[in-house]
Amino acid sequence: MRVSIVTPSFNQSRFLEKTMRSVLEQNYASLEYFVIDGGSTDSSVEIIKRHERELAGWISEKDKGQADAINKGFCRANGEIIAWLNSDDFYLPGTISRAIEVFTKNPQAGMVYGNVLSVDADGKAFNLQTFHQFGLLDLMSFHIISQPAVFMRRSILEKAGMLDTTFHCLLDHHLWLRMARLAPMVYIPETLAAARYHVDAKNLARTTDFGREAFRIVDWMASAPEFSTTFAQNKTRILAGAERFDAFYLLDGGNTAAALRAYGRAFRLNPTVVLKEWHRVAYALLAMLGLGKLRGLYMRLRPKPAKRKSS
């Protein structure tokens, strides 16, 4: 199978070389790689030019954001299997071959996904994001999968439509929902990629925006004909998931009181959703009591979110 990988890039020269090499060194013969740069003003274009003979194509021009850049790459791609890899993340060796092996064994699959290693700005691993075999209702309830380890069948992507450029934090999850409605997902219980967390990462810099987009997705699912019936039948579970998701990011952003309120709403809707995160609720309560010095310890030990960052 031919595979197309797209990297959206904007002023991430510190990490871009590692990202590109992780794709180009995959040792998968039928691979095309596009880098779509948003008009970087750092040394990103110099790095891209060093590898341009190995690329299927690249551009550097102003865009309308991450989703727009990725869509530009998708429109250029010819592969039967497509993925994108942000310019601060990287694949582990053999990842593409493993994904193709699973697609071959599961011809009905529209998407495959695996586990993701969390690394810091220097590439040091500090957590492993592990997942489960999810279905559509799991995604509707805001069980999140980590984008760097996701590969998509082109035919299902085309039926679902491209990324919605009005989303900036949950652009990937919105797409997964549309694709999961059309074809099954298959989980690979192996580590396929690494997601980098640093001060400019969207997960850390825009924590309040994740909840806003989650509730926007809730409203969309409630009204979209293809989701509305399932939504109505599982409304409580879905709303509890959205509140828990919002609380997660509010807490990481230091909005402790707002996080506790969100956890409280989730608990009233579905207590089991919150009980699974009892340690986070306990931390929030302690922080409200003035034990703020625990935050540093918590940030080092907390389970890391399976969400994406800006490129």
Secondary structure, 3 states (H helix, E strand, C coil): CCEEEEEEECCCHHHHHHHHHHHHCCCCCCEEEEEEECCCCCCHHHHHHHCHHHCCEEEECCCCCHHHHHHHHHHHCCCCEEEECCCCCEECCCHHHHHHHHHHHCCCCCEEEEEEEEECCCCCEEEEECCCCCCHHHHHCCCCCCHHHEEEEHHHHHHHCCCCCCCCCCHHHHHHHHHHCCCCEEEEEEEEEEEECCCCCHHHHCHHHHHHHHHHHHHHHHHCHHHHHHHHHCHHHHHHHHHHHHHHHHHHCCCHHHHHHHHHHHHHHCHHHHHCCHHHHHHHHHHHCCCCCHHHHHHHHCCCCCCCCCC
